[in-house]
Amino acid sequence: MDSEPNLISTARLDLQLVSVEELLSFAANPTDLLGARGISNPYGWFGPEPGPVQRRIAQVKVDPSVNPWLLRAIVERATNEAVGLINFHDRPDAQGMLEVGYRIAAPRRREGFAREATLGLFHWASHQPGVAVFRASISPDNTASLALAAGLGFIEVGVQEDEIDGTEIIFEVAAANFR
């Protein structure tokens, strides 16, 4: 990997990587992951409830080197508030594919945070060796994410049944579009 930034900055946002040490510490003692950094976490993104944090803990326990691809807090710089989270589901696969996932707090949606964070993450990842394509799997009912995918040039390539999220439409776009 060319670079493993703990921080990816965009115009308004800092995408702050949650470290392996923070994930493993959280696994032993589930408290607010962002509190030690002085980041406001009013929406509980990095609290003890089940979700992406627990899935990423399982991954880093198996292979800590996957962490640069994983969980990042989306922090609005002006307020120092975690407005969401973003990550890839794993490192690039054999075909160079990375699947993105993100969540923005309901009260902070429609402010362009998902688009800005996704563009920032894609720009960084597109410069890493072996990255060829980005994937997004989106519920057919998620009109905001469907619009975001269309706006970023994603093309529908299939449909899948996700064990957690149900039916999802699979979209892909070339990583070269973000270099």
ZAMARGU-4260 file (C-alpha; in steps of 0.2 Angstrom, whole numbers, plus 5000, padded with zeros to 4 digits):
<rodrens>
0) 5000/5000/5000 | 5007/5017/4995 | 5000/5026/5010 | 4990/5021/5025 | 4983/5038/5031
5) 4975/5039/5047 | 4966/5054/5041 | 4959/5058/5024 | 4953/5076/5022 | 4941/5084/5010
10) 4934/5102/5009 | 4923/5100/5025 | 4927/5083/5032 | 4940/5072/5040 | 4939/5054/5038
15) 4947/5047/5053 | 4953/5029/5053 | 4949/5019/5069 | 4965/5010/5073 | 4967/4992/5077
20) 4972/4996/5095 | 4956/5006/5097 | 4945/4992/5090 | 4953/4979/5101 | 4952/4990/5116
25) 4933/4993/5112 | 4931/4974/5110 | 4937/4972/5128 | 4928/4987/5135 | 4914/4995/5124
30) 4914/5013/5127 | 4913/5028/5115 | 4928/5026/5103 | 4929/5044/5098 | 4928/5052/5116
35) 4947/5050/5118 | 4949/5060/5103 | 4938/5074/5109 | 4926/5071/5094 | 4908/5074/5098
40) 4898/5058/5094 | 4880/5063/5097 | 4872/5050/5086 | 4881/5035/5094 | 4891/5029/5079
45) 4905/5022/5089 | 4896/5016/5104 | 4893/4998/5111 | 4878/4994/5100 | 4880/4980/5087
50) 4885/4985/5069 | 4900/4990/5059 | 4912/4992/5073 | 4909/4974/5079 | 4911/4967/5061
55) 4927/4977/5059 | 4934/4970/5076 | 4932/4952/5070 | 4941/4956/5054 | 4956/4965/5063
60) 4957/4950/5075 | 4960/4939/5061 | 4972/4950/5051 | 4977/4968/5058 | 4984/4973/5041
65) 4967/4975/5033 | 4963/4990/5045 | 4968/5004/5033 | 4953/4999/5022 | 4941/4998/5036
70) 4931/5009/5048 | 4932/5028/5047 | 4923/5042/5057 | 4916/5055/5046 | 4920/5071/5056
75) 4913/5088/5051 | 4928/5099/5054 | 4918/5115/5058 | 4909/5106/5072 | 4921/5092/5077
80) 4905/5081/5076 | 4905/5063/5069 | 4891/5064/5057 | 4893/5046/5050 | 4905/5032/5046
85) 4912/5026/5030 | 4923/5010/5026 | 4927/4997/5013 | 4921/4980/5018 | 4938/4972/5016
90) 4954/4975/5007 | 4954/4974/4987 | 4949/4956/4981 | 4958/4947/4968 | 4950/4957/4954
95) 4954/4974/4963 | 4936/4977/4969 | 4932/4986/4985 | 4915/4988/4992 | 4910/5004/5000
100) 4898/5006/5015 | 4893/5022/5023 | 4880/5029/5035 | 4875/5047/5039 | 4865/5052/5054
105) 4847/5056/5049 | 4847/5074/5056 | 4863/5077/5045 | 4857/5070/5029 | 4855/5080/5013
110) 4870/5090/5017 | 4882/5082/5004 | 4892/5072/5017 | 4890/5055/5009 | 4895/5061/4992
115) 4910/5071/4999 | 4916/5057/5010 | 4914/5044/4997 | 4924/5055/4984 | 4938/5057/4997
120) 4939/5039/5001 | 4938/5034/4983 | 4952/5046/4978 | 4964/5039/4991 | 4960/5021/4987
125) 4961/5024/4968 | 4979/5028/4971 | 4983/5011/4980 | 4991/4997/4970 | 4979/4984/4964
130) 4963/4994/4966 | 4952/4993/4950 | 4934/4995/4954 | 4922/5001/4967 | 4906/4992/4972
135) 4890/4998/4981 | 4876/4987/4986 | 4860/4997/4989 | 4843/4993/4994 | 4830/4997/4980
140) 4821/5008/4993 | 4836/5019/4997 | 4833/5033/4985 | 4847/5044/4992 | 4860/5031/4990
145) 4854/5026/4972 | 4855/5044/4967 | 4872/5046/4974 | 4878/5030/4965 | 4871/5037/4949
150) 4879/5054/4952 | 4896/5045/4954 | 4894/5035/4938 | 4890/5018/4945 | 4883/5006/4933
155) 4870/4992/4939 | 4879/4975/4937 | 4867/4963/4947 | 4856/4960/4962 | 4859/4950/4978
160) 4851/4944/4994 | 4860/4951/5009 | 4858/4941/5025 | 4857/4957/5035 | 4850/4970/5023
165) 4839/4959/5011 | 4838/4963/4992 | 4852/4974/4986 | 4856/4981/4969 | 4874/4979/4965
170) 4883/4994/4956 | 4901/4996/4951 | 4912/5010/4944 | 4930/5010/4938 | 4943/5016/4951
175) 4952/5026/4937 | 4937/5038/4937 | 4943/5045/4954 | 4962/5047/4951
</rodrens>
